[in-house]
Amino acid sequence: MLTEDRIRPGSVLFWLVALIALGIIFIGVRFWVAPVSAAAGFGVPVHQNPNPAFLWAKGTRDVVSGLLFLFCLWRRIDRRLLGGLLCVASLIPIGDMITVYTNIDGSKVTALMVHGGTALFMIVLSGLLIRSR
């Protein structure tokens, strides 16, 4: 594999992937620290004093997803591989958007836009990574 095919730490694409990774980690940590408010921000609020196990599991999923992308950046993997992984990972916010949509009372348009916008950003970024030279 040629060195020029690897993601470069100084590139804009590198920092955009890092932004996604850090944002996902932040959201995951929020589900660990403040699960009730994180669930409300997610778009599917839970009642006070729920069993937080599911919310912690969601937080763990997010933290691990973000760490995976930071690891890929640290190892300077091939841009096309990173783009493919990012494209597949965009299914997570798409699934989250579907979850919110099927469980809303009509007042969670912002949450739908956040999940949809995240998925769109990840798809566009993956396309740029796959196509860039």
Backbone as a printed PyTorch tensor [residue, N CA C, xyz], in Angstrom:
tensor([[[  0.8370,  -1.1690,   0.0000],
         [  0.0000,   0.0000,   0.0000],
         [  0.8880,   1.2390,   0.0000]],

        [[  0.6250,   2.1710,  -0.8470],
         [  1.4270,   3.3700,  -0.9480],
         [  1.1570,   4.3040,   0.2150]],

        [[  2.2030,   5.0180,   0.6340],
         [  2.0750,   5.9700,   1.7310],
         [  1.0770,   7.0670,   1.3910]],

        [[  1.0110,   7.4620,   0.1260],
         [  0.1060,   8.5460,  -0.2640],
         [ -1.3630,   8.1570,  -0.1300]],

        [[ -1.6580,   6.8770,  -0.0150],
         [ -3.0430,   6.4370,   0.1690],
         [ -3.4810,   6.4850,   1.6290]],

        [[ -2.5440,   6.7320,   2.5220],
         [ -2.8590,   6.7690,   3.9470],
         [ -3.3460,   8.1560,   4.3480]],

        [[ -4.1680,   8.1850,   5.3660],
         [ -4.6800,   9.4570,   5.8700],
         [ -3.5160,  10.2270,   6.5030]],

        [[ -3.3910,  11.4980,   6.1900],
         [ -2.3100,  12.3290,   6.7200],
         [ -2.8120,  13.1560,   7.8920]],

        [[ -2.0560,  13.1890,   9.0040],
         [ -2.4930,  13.9320,  10.1890],
         [ -2.7570,  15.4130,   9.9440]],

        [[ -2.1140,  16.0220,   8.9780],
         [ -2.3220,  17.4460,   8.7350],
         [ -3.4980,  17.7550,   7.8280]],

        [[ -4.1430,  16.7440,   7.2700],
         [ -5.1960,  16.9950,   6.2800],
         [ -6.5220,  17.3640,   6.9380]],

        [[ -7.3230,  18.0730,   6.1740],
         [ -8.6650,  18.4480,   6.6400],
         [ -9.5070,  17.2050,   6.8940]],

        [[ -9.3890,  16.2130,   6.0190],
         [-10.1670,  14.9820,   6.1840],
         [ -9.8040,  14.2750,   7.4930]],

        [[ -8.5290,  14.2710,   7.8450],
         [ -8.0910,  13.6860,   9.1180],
         [ -8.8240,  14.3580,  10.2740]],

        [[ -8.8470,  15.6900,  10.2770],
         [ -9.4590,  16.4190,  11.3900],
         [-10.9790,  16.2980,  11.3940]],

        [[-11.5910,  16.1420,  10.2390],
         [-13.0420,  15.9260,  10.2040],
         [-13.4060,  14.5610,  10.7880]],

        [[-12.6010,  13.5440,  10.4750],
         [-12.8310,  12.2200,  11.0700],
         [-12.5940,  12.2900,  12.5780]],

        [[-11.5440,  13.0050,  12.9920],
         [-11.2700,  13.1700,  14.4260],
         [-12.4360,  13.8700,  15.1190]],

        [[-13.0220,  14.8650,  14.4620],
         [-14.1770,  15.5740,  15.0270],
         [-15.3490,  14.6190,  15.2330]],

        [[-15.6300,  13.7960,  14.2370],
         [-16.7000,  12.7980,  14.3620],
         [-16.3990,  11.8590,  15.5270]],

        [[-15.1590,  11.3560,  15.5920],
         [-14.7800,  10.4040,  16.6420],
         [-14.9360,  11.0240,  18.0240]],

        [[-14.4400,  12.2290,  18.2090],
         [-14.5220,  12.8840,  19.5180],
         [-15.9680,  13.2200,  19.8850]],

        [[-16.7550,  13.6030,  18.8890],
         [-18.1730,  13.8740,  19.1470],
         [-18.9230,  12.6290,  19.5930]],

        [[-18.6350,  11.5150,  18.9480],
         [-19.2810,  10.2500,  19.3200],
         [-18.8560,   9.8370,  20.7290]],

        [[-17.5810,  10.0130,  21.0460],
         [-17.0970,   9.6790,  22.3890],
         [-17.7700,  10.5700,  23.4270]],

        [[-17.8830,  11.8580,  23.1470],
         [-18.5500,  12.7860,  24.0710],
         [-19.9870,  12.3390,  24.3520]],

        [[-20.7020,  11.9920,  23.2940],
         [-22.0900,  11.5530,  23.4650],
         [-22.1430,  10.2700,  24.2930]],

        [[-21.2280,   9.3430,  24.0290],
         [-21.1940,   8.0940,  24.7930],
         [-20.9160,   8.3250,  26.2650]],

        [[-19.9510,   9.1830,  26.5600],
         [-19.6380,   9.4910,  27.9620],
         [-20.8400,  10.1470,  28.6360]],

        [[-21.5600,  10.9770,  27.9010],
         [-22.7730,  11.6170,  28.4550],
         [-23.8110,  10.5570,  28.8590]],

        [[-23.9230,   9.4850,  28.0770],
         [-24.8470,   8.4090,  28.4380],
         [-24.3950,   7.6720,  29.6880]],

        [[-23.1020,   7.6640,  29.9730],
         [-22.6080,   7.0540,  31.2110],
         [-22.8430,   7.9600,  32.4090]],

        [[-22.5880,   9.2610,  32.2220],
         [-22.6020,  10.2120,  33.3380],
         [-24.0140,  10.7230,  33.6470]],

        [[-24.7780,  11.0400,  32.6240],
         [-26.1240,  11.6100,  32.8060],
         [-27.0900,  10.9170,  31.8520]],

        [[-27.4100,   9.6430,  32.1160],
         [-28.1940,   8.8700,  31.1510],
         [-29.5860,   9.4270,  30.8680]],

        [[-30.2670,   9.9910,  31.8560],
         [-31.6310,  10.4900,  31.6340],
         [-31.6160,  11.7020,  30.7080]],

        [[-30.7320,  12.6580,  30.9670],
         [-30.6770,  13.8300,  30.0930],
         [-30.1090,  13.4700,  28.7110]],

        [[-29.1880,  12.5040,  28.6610],
         [-28.6650,  12.0680,  27.3650],
         [-29.7650,  11.4230,  26.5280]],

        [[-30.6230,  10.6290,  27.1690],
         [-31.7360,  10.0000,  26.4430],
         [-32.6880,  11.0510,  25.8960]],

        [[-32.9430,  12.0910,  26.6870],
         [-33.8100,  13.1740,  26.2150],
         [-33.1730,  13.8760,  25.0140]],

        [[-31.8640,  14.1240,  25.0790],
         [-31.1640,  14.7390,  23.9570],
         [-31.1220,  13.8470,  22.7360]],

        [[-31.0940,  12.5530,  22.9630],
         [-31.1080,  11.5700,  21.8760],
         [-32.4270,  11.6410,  21.1120]],

        [[-33.4980,  11.9750,  21.8240],
         [-34.8060,  12.0920,  21.1870],
         [-35.8300,  11.1120,  21.6930]],

        [[-35.4410,  10.2380,  22.6090],
         [-36.3700,   9.2640,  23.1840],
         [-36.2080,   9.3340,  24.7100]],

        [[-36.8980,  10.2930,  25.3400],
         [-36.7330,  10.4600,  26.7850],
         [-37.2170,   9.2360,  27.5660]],

        [[-36.5950,   9.0340,  28.7060],
         [-36.9890,   7.9510,  29.6030],
         [-37.5180,   8.5760,  30.8830]],

        [[-38.2640,   7.7940,  31.6380],
         [-38.8000,   8.2800,  32.9030],
         [-37.6780,   8.3870,  33.9180]],

        [[-37.8730,   9.2410,  34.9180],
         [-36.8920,   9.3730,  35.9870],
         [-36.6640,   8.0250,  36.6550]],

        [[-35.4560,   7.7990,  37.1070],
         [-35.0380,   6.5850,  37.8010],
         [-35.2380,   5.3070,  36.9790]],

        [[-34.8940,   5.3320,  35.6940],
         [-34.9930,   4.0860,  34.9280],
         [-33.8200,   3.1830,  35.2830]],

        [[-33.9000,   1.9450,  34.8770],
         [-32.7330,   1.0800,  34.9630],
         [-31.7810,   1.5700,  33.8680]],

        [[-30.6170,   2.0780,  34.2420],
         [-29.7520,   2.7170,  33.2350],
         [-28.9430,   1.7420,  32.3760]],

        [[-29.1380,   0.4420,  32.5290],
         [-28.2950,  -0.5250,  31.8270],
         [-28.3310,  -0.3250,  30.3090]],

        [[-29.5150,  -0.1310,  29.7290],
         [-29.6080,   0.0510,  28.2850],
         [-28.9230,   1.3500,  27.8610]],

        [[-29.0910,   2.3950,  28.6530],
         [-28.4850,   3.6770,  28.3180],
         [-26.9640,   3.5970,  28.4190]],

        [[-26.4590,   2.8710,  29.4120],
         [-25.0150,   2.6770,  29.5370],
         [-24.4870,   1.8660,  28.3570]],

        [[-25.2690,   0.8910,  27.9050],
         [-24.8610,   0.0910,  26.7430],
         [-24.7630,   0.9770,  25.4980]],

        [[-25.6960,   1.8970,  25.3520],
         [-25.6550,   2.8360,  24.2270],
         [-24.4190,   3.7190,  24.3400]],

        [[-24.1070,   4.1530,  25.5560],
         [-22.9040,   4.9570,  25.7720],
         [-21.6450,   4.1840,  25.4270]],

        [[-21.6030,   2.9290,  25.8170],
         [-20.4420,   2.0910,  25.5130],
         [-20.2830,   1.9320,  24.0080]],

        [[-21.3800,   1.7040,  23.3090],
         [-21.3480,   1.5810,  21.8400],
         [-20.7440,   2.8320,  21.2120]],

        [[-21.1590,   3.9870,  21.6920],
         [-20.6740,   5.2400,  21.1260],
         [-19.1960,   5.4620,  21.4310]],

        [[-18.7920,   5.2210,  22.6760],
         [-17.3900,   5.4240,  23.0390],
         [-16.4930,   4.4920,  22.2150]],

        [[-16.8750,   3.2280,  22.1080],
         [-16.0700,   2.2730,  21.3390],
         [-16.0240,   2.6710,  19.8620]],

        [[-17.1360,   3.1200,  19.3100],
         [-17.1560,   3.5610,  17.9120],
         [-16.1860,   4.7170,  17.6970]],

        [[-16.2210,   5.6880,  18.5940],
         [-15.3110,   6.8280,  18.4750],
         [-13.8590,   6.4170,  18.6220]],

        [[-13.5840,   5.5340,  19.5830],
         [-12.2110,   5.0640,  19.7740],
         [-11.7020,   4.2870,  18.5640]],

        [[-12.5990,   3.5500,  17.9150],
         [-12.2160,   2.8220,  16.7040],
         [-11.6960,   3.7880,  15.6440]],

        [[-12.3820,   4.9060,  15.4560],
         [-11.9450,   5.8720,  14.4470],
         [-10.6690,   6.5880,  14.8700]],

        [[-10.5200,   6.8750,  16.1560],
         [ -9.2610,   7.4680,  16.6190],
         [ -8.1000,   6.4900,  16.3980]],

        [[ -8.3350,   5.2090,  16.6370],
         [ -7.3090,   4.1970,  16.3920],
         [ -6.9350,   4.1720,  14.9110]],

        [[ -7.9430,   4.2270,  14.0410],
         [ -7.6790,   4.2300,  12.5960],
         [ -6.8390,   5.4510,  12.2040]],

        [[ -7.1420,   6.6040,  12.7980],
         [ -6.3530,   7.8000,  12.5060],
         [ -4.9350,   7.6580,  13.0380]],

        [[ -4.8030,   7.1270,  14.2370],
         [ -3.4930,   6.9510,  14.8510],
         [ -2.6180,   6.0210,  14.0110]],

        [[ -3.2270,   4.9700,  13.4860],
         [ -2.4920,   4.0000,  12.6570],
         [ -2.3310,   4.4800,  11.2160]],

        [[ -2.9450,   5.6220,  10.9010],
         [ -2.8640,   6.2080,   9.5570],
         [ -3.2450,   5.1890,   8.4860]],

        [[ -4.4240,   4.5950,   8.6640],
         [ -4.8600,   3.5700,   7.7160],
         [ -5.1750,   4.1900,   6.3550]],

        [[ -5.3370,   3.3470,   5.3930],
         [ -5.6770,   3.7540,   4.0340],
         [ -6.9560,   4.5860,   4.0360]],

        [[ -6.9530,   5.6830,   3.2940],
         [ -8.1190,   6.5810,   3.2380],
         [ -9.3760,   5.8620,   2.7590]],

        [[ -9.2260,   4.9900,   1.7700],
         [-10.4020,   4.2970,   1.2310],
         [-10.9980,   3.3450,   2.2600]],

        [[-10.1390,   2.6590,   2.9980],
         [-10.6270,   1.7790,   4.0570],
         [-11.3240,   2.5900,   5.1430]],

        [[-10.7210,   3.7120,   5.5420],
         [-11.3410,   4.5810,   6.5450],
         [-12.6850,   5.1060,   6.0380]],

        [[-12.7340,   5.4730,   4.7600],
         [-13.9920,   5.9350,   4.1700],
         [-15.0490,   4.8490,   4.1670]],

        [[-14.6500,   3.6240,   3.8570],
         [-15.5980,   2.5050,   3.8830],
         [-16.1250,   2.2420,   5.2830]],

        [[-15.2230,   2.2750,   6.2680],
         [-15.6520,   2.0830,   7.6640],
         [-16.6050,   3.1850,   8.1030]],

        [[-16.2960,   4.4130,   7.7190],
         [-17.1560,   5.5420,   8.0850],
         [-18.5230,   5.4190,   7.4280]],

        [[-18.5490,   4.9590,   6.1840],
         [-19.8220,   4.7770,   5.4890],
         [-20.6750,   3.7130,   6.1830]],

        [[-20.0560,   2.5960,   6.5350],
         [-20.7900,   1.5450,   7.2520],
         [-21.2580,   2.0630,   8.6120]],

        [[-20.3990,   2.8020,   9.3030],
         [-20.7550,   3.3320,  10.6240],
         [-21.8790,   4.3670,  10.5460]],

        [[-22.1120,   4.9500,   9.3630],
         [-23.2190,   5.9030,   9.2230],
         [-24.5690,   5.2180,   9.4210]],

        [[-24.5790,   3.8900,   9.3780],
         [-25.8150,   3.1600,   9.6500],
         [-26.2520,   3.3320,  11.1150]],

        [[-25.3080,   3.6490,  11.9960],
         [-25.6630,   3.8530,  13.4080],
         [-26.5630,   5.0740,  13.5670]],

        [[-26.1700,   6.2850,  13.0830],
         [-27.1000,   7.4060,  13.2270],
         [-28.3710,   7.2480,  12.3940]],

        [[-28.2940,   6.5010,  11.2920],
         [-29.5210,   6.2380,  10.5280],
         [-30.4640,   5.3910,  11.3730]],

        [[-29.9270,   4.3540,  12.0120],
         [-30.7450,   3.5370,  12.9150],
         [-31.2700,   4.3470,  14.0860]],

        [[-30.4290,   5.2380,  14.6200],
         [-30.8780,   6.1010,  15.7150],
         [-32.0180,   7.0110,  15.2550]],

        [[-31.9060,   7.5370,  14.0400],
         [-32.9590,   8.4020,  13.5010],
         [-34.2690,   7.6270,  13.3510]],

        [[-34.1930,   6.4020,  12.8830],
         [-35.3920,   5.5710,  12.7450],
         [-35.9870,   5.2780,  14.1190]],

        [[-35.1360,   5.0100,  15.0990],
         [-35.6050,   4.7700,  16.4690],
         [-36.3470,   5.9760,  17.0040]],

        [[-35.7740,   7.1560,  16.8290],
         [-36.4270,   8.3830,  17.3030],
         [-37.7370,   8.5950,  16.5550]],

        [[-37.7130,   8.4430,  15.2340],
         [-38.9100,   8.6770,  14.4280],
         [-40.0650,   7.7630,  14.8380]],

        [[-39.7610,   6.5150,  15.1370],
         [-40.8270,   5.5690,  15.4720],
         [-41.2670,   5.6710,  16.9340]],

        [[-40.6090,   6.5250,  17.7130],
         [-40.9500,   6.6540,  19.1230],
         [-41.1660,   8.0960,  19.5620]],

        [[-41.5910,   8.9550,  18.6420],
         [-41.7480,  10.3600,  19.0090],
         [-43.2120,  10.7390,  19.1190]],

        [[-43.4030,  11.8550,  19.7980],
         [-44.7450,  12.4080,  19.9230],
         [-44.9200,  13.6350,  19.0270]],

        [[-43.9810,  13.8460,  18.1310],
         [-44.0660,  14.9640,  17.1990],
         [-43.1950,  16.1390,  17.5800]],

        [[-42.5800,  16.1090,  18.7600],
         [-41.8080,  17.2590,  19.2160],
         [-40.2960,  17.0410,  19.1290]],

        [[-39.8610,  16.0130,  18.4720],
         [-38.4360,  15.6780,  18.4400],
         [-37.8080,  15.9120,  17.0700]],

        [[-38.2580,  16.9370,  16.3760],
         [-37.7250,  17.2410,  15.0520],
         [-36.2360,  17.5520,  15.1410]],

        [[-35.8110,  18.2390,  16.1860],
         [-34.3960,  18.5680,  16.3500],
         [-33.5540,  17.3050,  16.4440]],

        [[-33.9940,  16.3380,  17.2340],
         [-33.2460,  15.0760,  17.3690],
         [-33.1700,  14.3540,  16.0280]],

        [[-34.2660,  14.3680,  15.2670],
         [-34.2460,  13.7380,  13.9420],
         [-33.2260,  14.4200,  13.0340]],

        [[-33.1730,  15.7490,  13.1000],
         [-32.2360,  16.4930,  12.2730],
         [-30.7900,  16.2180,  12.6910]],

        [[-30.5450,  16.0840,  13.9910],
         [-29.1870,  15.7970,  14.4700],
         [-28.7360,  14.4270,  13.9740]],

        [[-29.5750,  13.4100,  14.1420],
         [-29.2090,  12.0600,  13.6920],
         [-29.0580,  12.0140,  12.1710]],

        [[-30.0090,  12.5900,  11.4620],
         [-29.9330,  12.6060,   9.9980],
         [-28.7500,  13.4090,   9.4960]],

        [[-28.5000,  14.5530,  10.1250],
         [-27.3570,  15.3770,   9.7380],
         [-26.0330,  14.6790,   9.9920]],

        [[-25.9480,  13.9620,  11.1080],
         [-24.7330,  13.2080,  11.4160],
         [-24.5030,  12.1310,  10.3680]],

        [[-25.5560,  11.3960,  10.0290],
         [-25.4350,  10.3480,   9.0110],
         [-25.0130,  10.9480,   7.6740]],

        [[-25.6300,  12.0510,   7.2870],
         [-25.2890,  12.6940,   6.0150],
         [-23.8390,  13.1660,   6.0200]],

        [[-23.4060,  13.7840,   7.1090],
         [-22.0200,  14.2460,   7.2290],
         [-21.0520,  13.0710,   7.0980]],

        [[-21.3740,  11.9600,   7.7660],
         [-20.5020,  10.7880,   7.7080],
         [-20.4500,  10.2010,   6.3010]],

        [[-21.5680,  10.1870,   5.6100],
         [-21.6100,   9.6450,   4.2410],
         [-20.8150,  10.5380,   3.2870]],

        [[-21.0030,  11.8460,   3.4010],
         [-20.2520,  12.7690,   2.5450],
         [-18.7600,  12.6600,   2.8390]],

        [[-18.3910,  12.6270,   4.1230],
         [-16.9880,  12.5040,   4.4970],
         [-16.3940,  11.1850,   3.9910]],

        [[-17.1730,  10.1140,   4.0840],
         [-16.6640,   8.8210,   3.5830],
         [-16.4450,   8.9010,   2.0710]],

        [[-17.3380,   9.5600,   1.3500],
         [-17.1530,   9.7220,  -0.0880],
         [-15.9060,  10.5160,  -0.4070]],

        [[-15.6490,  11.5670,   0.3580],
         [-14.4380,  12.3560,   0.1410],
         [-13.1800,  11.5390,   0.4290]],

        [[-13.2270,  10.7260,   1.4680],
         [-12.0780,   9.8870,   1.7910],
         [-11.8280,   8.8460,   0.6880]],

        [[-12.8950,   8.2700,   0.1880],
         [-12.7550,   7.2280,  -0.8400],
         [-12.2710,   7.8290,  -2.1580]],

        [[-12.7300,   9.0230,  -2.4850],
         [-12.3980,   9.6470,  -3.7690],
         [-11.1240,  10.4680,  -3.7330]],

        [[-10.7030,  10.9640,  -2.5700],
         [ -9.5860,  11.9040,  -2.5150],
         [ -8.2710,  11.2410,  -2.8970]],

        [[ -7.3410,  12.0400,  -3.3050],
         [ -6.0190,  11.5280,  -3.6970],
         [ -4.9700,  12.2660,  -2.9140]]])
